[in-house]
Amino acid sequence: MAAPSCVAATGCSLGALAAAYAGIAPDPLTGLVAAHTHFAVAAELAEAIASRPGSFAAAFIDALDAVNEASIRGRGKIESAIKLS
Protein backbone atom coordinates (compact mmCIF):
# COMPACT_ATOMS: atom_id res chain seq x y z
CA MET A 1 0.00 0.00 0.00
CA ALA A 2 1.15 3.52 -0.74
CA ALA A 3 0.69 5.31 2.56
CA PRO A 4 -0.25 9.02 2.51
CA SER A 5 2.91 9.74 4.53
CA CYS A 6 4.91 8.80 1.42
CA VAL A 7 3.13 11.40 -0.68
CA ALA A 8 4.06 15.09 -0.51
CA ALA A 9 1.49 17.70 0.54
CA THR A 10 -1.07 15.38 2.14
CA GLY A 11 -0.91 17.40 5.36
CA CYS A 12 -1.62 20.59 3.45
CA SER A 13 -4.56 19.03 1.65
CA LEU A 14 -5.97 17.72 4.92
CA GLY A 15 -5.67 21.21 6.41
CA ALA A 16 -7.53 22.72 3.46
CA LEU A 17 -10.22 20.05 3.68
CA ALA A 18 -10.58 20.64 7.44
CA ALA A 19 -10.96 24.38 6.84
CA ALA A 20 -13.65 23.76 4.23
CA TYR A 21 -15.61 21.43 6.50
CA ALA A 22 -15.18 23.78 9.47
CA GLY A 23 -16.87 26.49 7.43
CA ILE A 24 -20.04 24.47 6.99
CA ALA A 25 -20.17 22.17 10.03
CA PRO A 26 -22.37 22.95 13.03
CA ASP A 27 -19.32 22.87 15.33
CA PRO A 28 -15.52 22.54 14.98
CA LEU A 29 -15.32 18.91 16.14
CA THR A 30 -17.91 17.76 13.61
CA GLY A 31 -16.03 19.58 10.86
CA LEU A 32 -12.73 18.01 11.87
CA VAL A 33 -14.17 14.49 12.05
CA ALA A 34 -15.88 14.97 8.69
CA ALA A 35 -12.65 16.15 7.05
CA HIS A 36 -10.64 13.25 8.42
CA THR A 37 -13.34 10.78 7.34
CA HIS A 38 -13.41 12.28 3.83
CA PHE A 39 -9.60 12.03 3.71
CA ALA A 40 -9.58 8.40 4.89
CA VAL A 41 -12.24 7.36 2.39
CA ALA A 42 -10.30 9.05 -0.42
CA ALA A 43 -7.15 7.20 0.65
CA GLU A 44 -9.01 3.88 0.55
CA LEU A 45 -10.37 4.62 -2.92
CA ALA A 46 -6.91 5.61 -4.18
CA GLU A 47 -5.26 2.59 -2.60
CA ALA A 48 -7.61 0.29 -4.49
CA ILE A 49 -6.26 1.45 -7.86
CA ALA A 50 -2.68 2.58 -7.11
CA SER A 51 0.32 0.30 -7.12
CA ARG A 52 3.14 2.72 -6.22
CA PRO A 53 3.50 6.07 -4.41
CA GLY A 54 3.54 8.02 -7.68
CA SER A 55 0.30 6.49 -8.93
CA PHE A 56 -1.20 6.83 -5.46
CA ALA A 57 -0.62 10.60 -5.47
CA ALA A 58 -2.59 11.11 -8.68
CA ALA A 59 -5.29 8.63 -7.66
CA PHE A 60 -5.61 10.31 -4.26
CA ILE A 61 -6.23 13.75 -5.75
CA ASP A 62 -8.92 12.27 -7.99
CA ALA A 63 -10.40 10.37 -5.04
CA LEU A 64 -10.60 13.52 -2.91
CA ASP A 65 -12.86 14.92 -5.62
CA ALA A 66 -14.81 11.68 -6.09
CA VAL A 67 -15.78 11.24 -2.43
CA ASN A 68 -19.47 11.96 -1.91
CA GLU A 69 -22.09 11.41 0.76
CA ALA A 70 -22.73 7.83 -0.35
CA SER A 71 -19.05 6.86 -0.21
CA ILE A 72 -18.62 8.50 3.19
CA ARG A 73 -21.68 6.70 4.56
CA GLY A 74 -20.61 3.39 3.00
CA ARG A 75 -16.90 3.47 3.80
CA GLY A 76 -16.54 5.87 6.71
CA LYS A 77 -15.55 4.24 9.99
CA ILE A 78 -16.42 6.55 12.85
CA GLU A 79 -16.40 5.17 16.36
CA SER A 80 -16.40 6.88 19.69
CA ALA A 81 -12.99 6.81 21.35
CA ILE A 82 -14.58 7.50 24.71
CA LYS A 83 -16.67 4.91 26.50
CA LEU A 84 -19.41 6.61 28.49
CA SER A 85 -21.14 4.62 31.17
C-alpha positions as CSV (number, residue, x, y, z in Angstrom):
1,M,0.0,0.0,0.0
2,A,1.2,3.5,-0.7
3,A,0.7,5.3,2.6
4,P,-0.3,9.0,2.5
5,S,2.9,9.7,4.5
6,C,4.9,8.8,1.4
7,V,3.1,11.4,-0.7
8,A,4.1,15.1,-0.5
9,A,1.5,17.7,0.5
10,T,-1.1,15.4,2.1
11,G,-0.9,17.4,5.4
12,C,-1.6,20.6,3.5
13,S,-4.6,19.0,1.6
14,L,-6.0,17.7,4.9
15,G,-5.7,21.2,6.4
16,A,-7.5,22.7,3.5
17,L,-10.2,20.1,3.7
18,A,-10.6,20.6,7.4
19,A,-11.0,24.4,6.8
20,A,-13.6,23.8,4.2
21,Y,-15.6,21.4,6.5
22,A,-15.2,23.8,9.5
23,G,-16.9,26.5,7.4
24,I,-20.0,24.5,7.0
25,A,-20.2,22.2,10.0
26,P,-22.4,23.0,13.0
27,D,-19.3,22.9,15.3
28,P,-15.5,22.5,15.0
29,L,-15.3,18.9,16.1
30,T,-17.9,17.8,13.6
31,G,-16.0,19.6,10.9
32,L,-12.7,18.0,11.9
33,V,-14.2,14.5,12.1
34,A,-15.9,15.0,8.7
35,A,-12.7,16.2,7.0
36,H,-10.6,13.2,8.4
37,T,-13.3,10.8,7.3
38,H,-13.4,12.3,3.8
39,F,-9.6,12.0,3.7
40,A,-9.6,8.4,4.9
41,V,-12.2,7.4,2.4
42,A,-10.3,9.1,-0.4
43,A,-7.1,7.2,0.7
44,E,-9.0,3.9,0.5
45,L,-10.4,4.6,-2.9
46,A,-6.9,5.6,-4.2
47,E,-5.3,2.6,-2.6
48,A,-7.6,0.3,-4.5
49,I,-6.3,1.5,-7.9
50,A,-2.7,2.6,-7.1
51,S,0.3,0.3,-7.1
52,R,3.1,2.7,-6.2
53,P,3.5,6.1,-4.4
54,G,3.5,8.0,-7.7
55,S,0.3,6.5,-8.9
56,F,-1.2,6.8,-5.5
57,A,-0.6,10.6,-5.5
58,A,-2.6,11.1,-8.7
59,A,-5.3,8.6,-7.7
60,F,-5.6,10.3,-4.3
61,I,-6.2,13.7,-5.8
62,D,-8.9,12.3,-8.0
63,A,-10.4,10.4,-5.0
64,L,-10.6,13.5,-2.9
65,D,-12.9,14.9,-5.6
66,A,-14.8,11.7,-6.1
67,V,-15.8,11.2,-2.4
68,N,-19.5,12.0,-1.9
69,E,-22.1,11.4,0.8
70,A,-22.7,7.8,-0.4
71,S,-19.0,6.9,-0.2
72,I,-18.6,8.5,3.2
73,R,-21.7,6.7,4.6
74,G,-20.6,3.4,3.0
75,R,-16.9,3.5,3.8
76,G,-16.5,5.9,6.7
77,K,-15.6,4.2,10.0
78,I,-16.4,6.5,12.8
79,E,-16.4,5.2,16.4
80,S,-16.4,6.9,19.7
81,A,-13.0,6.8,21.3
82,I,-14.6,7.5,24.7
83,K,-16.7,4.9,26.5
84,L,-19.4,6.6,28.5
85,S,-21.1,4.6,31.2
